[in-house]
Amino acid sequence: MTEKKKLADDQFELYDLKVVVESIGGNCTCEMSVGDCFHLKSGKISMPEGKDFCLYALQSTIPLLPTKQRINHPADWMETDSRVICPDPACKLIMRIDRDGSRVLNHDDVSPISWDKN
C-alpha cells in the first residue's frame, strides 16, 4: 500500500492476500501439496482453476485474514508474523499469508449501511 494515495473520506485500502502451503511435515489426508493456495480479494476467496483447498486448513486462517488485509502499526505482530498451521497435528501443514497488491474500496460498495461522515 502506498501512503501517497489520497483517498476520499468514504474510501479505504485493503491488501489482496495469497495463502500458500509452505510445508507439510506429516501425513496430509486432504491431499494438499506444497504450493497449493487460495486468494482473498476484498471479501471474496478464490482458488486457481481445478484446485481445491482443505476446509480445516482454510478455517485456521480465517480469523487472521481481515487484519492481514489492513495496515497495522509496524510493531504489531500481525505485520511480522505470517505463518498459520493446520489444526490436524498429524498433518503438520504450514501456510504462509502473503500480501499481494492492494485495492481501494468505497464504503457503500461493501456495506448496506450508508456512509455518514459525522
N, CA, C and O of each residue as an XYZ file, in Angstrom:
472
protein
N       0.846     -1.178      0.000
C       0.000      0.000      0.000
C       0.880      1.226      0.000
O       2.003      1.224      0.503
N       0.354      2.222     -0.555
C       1.125      3.454     -0.634
C       0.484      4.524      0.231
O      -0.739      4.664      0.254
N       1.297      5.265      0.928
C       0.778      6.358      1.743
C       0.617      7.619      0.914
O       0.144      8.636      1.422
N       1.006      7.570     -0.366
C       0.903      8.729     -1.240
C      -0.510      8.908     -1.791
O      -0.881     10.001     -2.219
N      -1.303      7.822     -1.779
C      -2.655      7.904     -2.318
C      -3.529      8.768     -1.424
O      -3.534      8.621     -0.202
N      -4.261      9.662     -2.050
C      -5.224     10.476     -1.322
C      -6.583      9.829     -1.522
O      -7.098      9.776     -2.639
N      -7.157      9.343     -0.443
C      -8.440      8.664     -0.510
C      -9.556      9.606     -0.088
O      -9.357     10.486      0.750
N     -10.725      9.415     -0.672
C     -11.910     10.151     -0.246
C     -12.291      9.680      1.158
O     -11.856      8.617      1.601
N     -13.101     10.472      1.851
C     -13.493     10.129      3.218
C     -14.206      8.786      3.313
O     -14.150      8.127      4.351
N     -14.872      8.378      2.246
C     -15.628      7.122      2.274
C     -14.870      5.966      1.620
O     -15.470      4.944      1.287
N     -13.565      6.120      1.436
C     -12.753      5.074      0.822
C     -11.729      4.532      1.821
O     -11.328      5.210      2.767
N     -11.323      3.286      1.576
C     -10.271      2.671      2.367
C      -9.520      1.693      1.481
O     -10.001      1.285      0.423
N      -8.329      1.326      1.939
C      -7.464      0.473      1.141
C      -7.266     -0.865      1.859
O      -7.057     -0.903      3.071
N      -7.333     -1.949      1.106
C      -7.086     -3.284      1.635
C      -6.034     -3.983      0.795
O      -5.943     -3.768     -0.413
N      -5.241     -4.822      1.447
C      -4.326     -5.691      0.720
C      -5.103     -6.874      0.153
O      -6.050     -7.351      0.778
N      -4.713     -7.345     -1.013
C      -5.121     -8.647     -1.508
C      -4.172     -9.644     -0.859
O      -2.998     -9.338     -0.648
N      -4.667    -10.827     -0.545
C      -3.836    -11.823      0.121
C      -3.767    -13.105     -0.692
O      -4.695    -13.455     -1.422
N      -2.650    -13.791     -0.547
C      -2.472    -15.122     -1.109
C      -1.997    -16.008      0.039
O      -0.981    -15.724      0.673
N      -2.733    -17.074      0.299
C      -2.354    -18.018      1.347
C      -1.803    -19.260      0.659
O      -2.496    -19.905     -0.128
N      -0.548    -19.588      0.964
C       0.181    -20.638      0.257
C       0.621    -21.718      1.238
O       1.097    -21.417      2.333
N       0.458    -22.979      0.837
C       1.012    -24.082      1.624
C       2.533    -24.022      1.472
O       3.067    -24.191      0.376
N       3.208    -23.782      2.575
C       4.662    -23.624      2.563
C       5.382    -24.948      2.825
O       6.413    -25.230      2.214
N       4.838    -25.756      3.732
C       5.473    -27.049      4.009
C       4.459    -28.011      4.602
O       3.448    -27.605      5.174
N       4.753    -29.299      4.451
C       3.945    -30.366      5.042
C       4.923    -31.331      5.685
O       5.698    -31.993      4.995
N       4.886    -31.408      7.008
C       5.841    -32.228      7.718
C       5.290    -33.558      8.188
O       5.999    -34.333      8.829
N       4.022    -33.832      7.873
C       3.399    -35.069      8.321
C       2.582    -35.688      7.207
O       2.922    -35.582      6.029
N       1.505    -36.333      7.599
C       0.627    -37.002      6.652
C      -0.632    -36.165      6.447
O      -1.502    -36.127      7.317
N      -0.730    -35.504      5.316
C      -1.898    -34.682      4.997
C      -2.921    -35.555      4.278
O      -2.731    -35.921      3.118
N      -3.999    -35.883      4.968
C      -5.024    -36.755      4.382
C      -5.939    -36.015      3.411
O      -6.763    -36.643      2.746
N      -5.812    -34.705      3.319
C      -6.623    -33.917      2.371
C      -5.914    -33.733      1.034
O      -6.374    -32.974      0.181
N      -4.805    -34.424      0.855
C      -4.057    -34.400     -0.399
C      -3.588    -33.008     -0.796
O      -3.551    -32.670     -1.980
N      -3.230    -32.202      0.202
C      -2.662    -30.886     -0.078
C      -1.206    -31.076     -0.508
O      -0.565    -32.067     -0.155
N      -0.695    -30.108     -1.276
C       0.691    -30.130     -1.734
C       1.329    -28.776     -1.465
O       0.641    -27.755     -1.426
N       2.627    -28.769     -1.283
C       3.353    -27.507     -1.155
C       3.072    -26.682     -2.406
O       3.152    -27.190     -3.524
N       2.744    -25.411     -2.213
C       2.409    -24.522     -3.329
C       0.916    -24.341     -3.532
O       0.508    -23.379     -4.182
N       0.073    -25.238     -2.995
C      -1.370    -25.039     -3.085
C      -1.710    -23.707     -2.437
O      -1.055    -23.297     -1.479
N      -2.725    -23.033     -2.949
C      -3.019    -21.695     -2.436
C      -4.487    -21.327     -2.629
O      -5.231    -21.980     -3.360
N      -4.870    -20.253     -1.941
C      -6.119    -19.570     -2.242
C      -5.849    -18.079     -2.145
O      -4.863    -17.653     -1.544
N      -6.732    -17.292     -2.743
C      -6.583    -15.840     -2.802
C      -7.760    -15.187     -2.089
O      -8.879    -15.699     -2.121
N      -7.500    -14.064     -1.454
C      -8.540    -13.244     -0.852
C      -8.419    -11.851     -1.443
O      -7.410    -11.168     -1.270
N      -9.466    -11.445     -2.144
C      -9.525    -10.096     -2.719
C     -10.793     -9.445     -2.202
O     -11.903     -9.884     -2.500
N     -10.608     -8.387     -1.419
C     -11.706     -7.756     -0.710
C     -12.304     -8.816      0.199
O     -11.603     -9.310      1.082
N     -13.556     -9.185      0.029
C     -14.168    -10.197      0.881
C     -14.425    -11.507      0.164
O     -15.249    -12.305      0.610
N     -13.728    -11.743     -0.947
C     -14.002    -12.931     -1.763
C     -12.794    -13.849     -1.846
O     -11.681    -13.415     -2.145
N     -13.037    -15.140     -1.573
C     -11.993    -16.160     -1.666
C     -12.089    -16.841     -3.026
O     -13.183    -17.158     -3.493
N     -10.941    -17.065     -3.657
C     -10.901    -17.816     -4.912
C      -9.699    -18.757     -4.885
O      -8.763    -18.584     -4.105
N      -9.756    -19.743     -5.751
C      -8.671    -20.709     -5.885
C      -8.319    -20.847     -7.351
O      -9.154    -20.595     -8.219
N      -7.099    -21.243     -7.630
C      -6.740    -21.479     -9.026
C      -7.691    -22.533     -9.627
O      -8.142    -23.449     -8.940
N      -7.974    -22.376    -10.904
C      -8.912    -23.276    -11.577
C      -8.479    -24.737    -11.434
O      -7.311    -25.077    -11.617
N      -9.442    -25.584    -11.104
C      -9.188    -27.008    -10.972
C      -8.553    -27.419     -9.655
O      -8.261    -28.598     -9.454
N      -8.335    -26.476     -8.761
C      -7.692    -26.768     -7.476
C      -8.721    -26.702     -6.355
O      -9.778    -26.088     -6.498
N      -8.400    -27.336     -5.253
C      -9.218    -27.208     -4.051
C      -8.290    -26.947     -2.869
O      -7.069    -26.911     -3.019
N      -8.885    -26.765     -1.692
C      -8.101    -26.431     -0.505
C      -8.806    -27.042      0.694
O     -10.031    -26.966      0.796
N      -8.065    -27.633      1.583
C      -8.611    -28.289      2.766
C      -9.400    -27.293      3.622
O      -8.889    -26.238      3.996
N     -10.651    -27.647      3.924
C     -11.512    -26.795      4.729
C     -10.910    -26.526      6.105
O     -11.018    -25.411      6.616
N     -10.283    -27.521      6.708
C      -9.754    -27.369      8.061
C      -8.531    -26.457      8.087
O      -8.357    -25.672      9.019
N      -7.698    -26.559      7.081
C      -6.570    -25.641      6.970
C      -7.075    -24.220      6.695
O      -6.592    -23.258      7.292
N      -8.035    -24.099      5.800
C      -8.607    -22.793      5.459
C      -9.200    -22.123      6.695
O      -8.965    -20.939      6.935
N      -9.964    -22.874      7.475
C     -10.632    -22.275      8.633
C      -9.637    -21.765      9.668
O      -9.960    -20.849     10.424
N      -8.454    -22.326      9.722
C      -7.472    -21.836     10.692
C      -6.897    -20.473     10.294
O      -6.355    -19.764     11.141
N      -7.009    -20.105      9.029
C      -6.504    -18.809      8.579
C      -7.542    -17.693      8.704
O      -7.180    -16.526      8.851
N      -8.821    -18.043      8.647
C      -9.889    -17.040      8.534
C      -9.857    -15.958      9.613
O     -10.033    -14.789      9.269
N      -9.646    -16.266     10.897
C      -9.639    -15.191     11.892
C      -8.543    -14.138     11.671
O      -8.679    -13.005     12.132
N      -7.471    -14.498     10.976
C      -6.339    -13.588     10.782
C      -6.464    -12.724      9.531
O      -5.851    -11.659      9.451
N      -7.247    -13.170      8.560
C      -7.242    -12.523      7.247
C      -7.697    -11.067      7.242
O      -7.034    -10.253      6.600
N      -8.791    -10.678      7.919
C      -9.176     -9.256      7.886
C      -8.092     -8.317      8.415
O      -7.911     -7.217      7.893
N      -7.380     -8.746      9.439
C      -6.307     -7.900      9.978
C      -5.115     -7.866      9.039
O      -4.484     -6.820      8.884
N      -4.792     -8.996      8.404
C      -3.682     -9.018      7.441
C      -3.996     -8.171      6.212
O      -3.078     -7.753      5.507
N      -5.267     -7.911      5.943
C      -5.643     -7.069      4.806
C      -5.421     -5.585      5.088
O      -5.441     -4.775      4.162
N      -5.215     -5.223      6.332
C      -5.146     -3.812      6.712
C      -3.731     -3.396      7.114
O      -2.896     -4.227      7.470
N      -3.491     -2.098      7.049
C      -2.234     -1.529      7.532
C      -2.300     -1.494      9.053
O      -3.253     -0.969      9.628
N      -1.304     -2.043      9.690
C      -1.221     -2.059     11.147
C       0.040     -1.316     11.580
O       0.876     -0.959     10.750
N       0.164     -1.091     12.855
C       1.384     -0.483     13.384
C       2.559     -1.396     13.028
O       2.428     -2.617     13.118
N       3.699     -0.837     12.628
C       4.847     -1.671     12.228
C       5.292     -2.680     13.293
O       5.828     -3.734     12.951
N       5.080     -2.374     14.573
C       5.495     -3.288     15.640
C       4.427     -4.330     15.972
O       4.686     -5.246     16.752
N       3.251     -4.205     15.401
C       2.172     -5.167     15.641
C       2.595     -6.541     15.109
O       3.141     -6.637     14.010
N       2.350     -7.583     15.869
C       2.763     -8.928     15.441
C       2.104     -9.344     14.131
O       2.630    -10.201     13.421
N       0.972     -8.756     13.805
C       0.309     -9.080     12.539
C       1.110     -8.566     11.342
O       0.897     -9.027     10.221
N       2.014     -7.631     11.557
C       2.877     -7.145     10.483
C       4.109     -8.030     10.291
O       4.688     -8.056      9.205
N       4.509     -8.747     11.329
C       5.747     -9.524     11.247
C       5.522    -11.022     11.119
O       6.365    -11.728     10.566
N       4.399    -11.516     11.623
C       4.123    -12.954     11.610
C       3.190    -13.281     10.454
O       2.202    -12.581     10.236
N       3.494    -14.333      9.717
C       2.661    -14.637      8.546
C       2.382    -16.126      8.369
O       1.858    -16.532      7.332
N       2.719    -16.932      9.346
C       2.513    -18.373      9.187
C       1.379    -18.876     10.076
O       1.175    -18.396     11.192
N       0.643    -19.866      9.542
C      -0.504    -20.461     10.218
C      -0.390    -21.971     10.037
O       0.054    -22.438      8.988
N      -0.783    -22.730     11.042
C      -0.723    -24.181     10.918
C      -2.117    -24.779     10.779
O      -3.099    -24.217     11.263
N      -2.187    -25.908     10.121
C      -3.409    -26.686     10.013
C      -3.733    -27.230     11.404
O      -2.811    -27.567     12.147
N      -5.000    -27.326     11.778
C      -5.330    -27.828     13.115
C      -5.113    -29.334     13.295
O      -5.191    -29.826     14.421
N      -4.844    -30.074     12.220
C      -4.590    -31.507     12.332
C      -3.130    -31.714     12.736
O      -2.234    -31.476     11.926
N      -2.873    -32.152     13.969
C      -1.482    -32.274     14.431
C      -0.658    -33.309     13.665
O       0.569    -33.215     13.633
N      -1.316    -34.296     13.045
C      -0.583    -35.312     12.281
C      -0.170    -34.795     10.904
O       0.745    -35.329     10.279
N      -0.845    -33.765     10.447
C      -0.578    -33.210      9.109
C       0.690    -32.348      9.101
O       1.516    -32.451      8.194
N       0.830    -31.507     10.113
C       1.972    -30.588     10.227
C       2.119    -29.695      9.000
O       3.224    -29.439      8.520
N       0.970    -29.226      8.505
C       0.942    -28.349      7.331
C       1.087    -26.897      7.781
O       0.378    -26.444      8.680
N       1.998    -26.182      7.159
C       2.226    -24.768      7.475
C       1.895    -23.938      6.244
O       2.356    -24.220      5.138
N       1.079    -22.902      6.466
C       0.704    -21.970      5.403
C       1.321    -20.608      5.680
O       1.580    -20.249      6.828
N       1.548    -19.866      4.624
C       2.097    -18.505      4.715
C       1.092    -17.542      4.099
O       0.584    -17.784      3.005
N       0.806    -16.453      4.800
C      -0.091    -15.416      4.288
C       0.766    -14.323      3.669
O       1.520    -13.646      4.368
N       0.649    -14.152      2.353
C       1.398    -13.120      1.626
C       0.473    -11.991      1.220
O      -0.662    -12.232      0.807
N       0.944    -10.771      1.333
C       0.221     -9.625      0.787
C       0.575     -9.527     -0.686
O       1.741     -9.601     -1.072
N      -0.453     -9.360     -1.491
C      -0.292     -9.483     -2.942
C      -1.031     -8.348     -3.646
O      -2.053     -8.574     -4.294
N      -0.513     -7.133     -3.519
C      -1.182     -5.981     -4.121
C      -2.200     -5.385     -3.171
O      -2.413     -5.890     -2.069
N      -2.822     -4.312     -3.606
C      -3.836     -3.655     -2.777
C      -4.916     -3.067     -3.672
O      -4.748     -2.945     -4.885
N      -6.011     -2.713     -3.051
C      -7.130     -2.116     -3.783
C      -7.825     -1.077     -2.908
O      -7.789     -1.156     -1.680
N      -8.454     -0.107     -3.559
C      -9.228      0.915     -2.868
C     -10.700      0.530     -2.976
O     -11.195      0.207     -4.056
N     -11.383      0.570     -1.848
C     -12.798      0.229     -1.809
C     -13.605      1.424     -1.330
O     -13.126      2.246     -0.549
N     -14.822      1.506     -1.806
C     -15.767      2.533     -1.360
C     -16.694      1.920     -0.316
O     -17.215      0.822     -0.509
N     -16.895      2.622      0.772
C     -17.718      2.112      1.861
C     -19.062      1.589      1.374
O     -19.443      0.467      1.709
N     -19.784      2.378      0.593
C     -21.140      1.994      0.189
C     -21.173      0.809     -0.769
O     -22.239      0.241     -1.007
N     -20.027      0.427     -1.321
C     -19.974     -0.763     -2.174
C     -19.845     -2.051     -1.362
O     -20.089     -3.141     -1.880
N     -19.463     -1.927     -0.095
C     -19.227     -3.120      0.716
C     -20.072     -3.177      1.985
O     -19.957     -4.122      2.765
N     -20.912     -2.183      2.191
C     -21.753     -2.158      3.386
C     -23.163     -1.708      3.025
O     -23.332     -0.790      2.223
N     -24.186     -2.349      3.614
C     -25.554     -1.907      3.361
C     -25.918     -0.649      4.160
O     -26.972     -0.053      3.940
N     -25.046     -0.253      5.081
C     -25.269      0.939      5.890
C     -24.561      2.101      5.215
O     -23.344      2.069      5.036
N     -25.313      3.123      4.841
C     -24.739      4.267      4.117
C     -23.681      4.971      4.960
O     -23.790      5.070      6.183
N     -22.653      5.456      4.265
C     -21.587      6.198      4.924
C     -22.123      7.515      5.436
O     -22.756      8.269      4.697
N     -21.867      7.791      6.707
C     -22.236      9.062      7.318
C     -20.993      9.561      8.025
O     -20.605      9.029      9.065
N     -20.373     10.577      7.465
C     -19.098     11.081      7.976
C     -19.194     11.525      9.438
O     -18.205     11.460     10.169
N     -20.352     11.966      9.859
C     -20.489     12.502     11.233
C     -20.634     11.430     12.235
O     -20.759     11.711     13.427
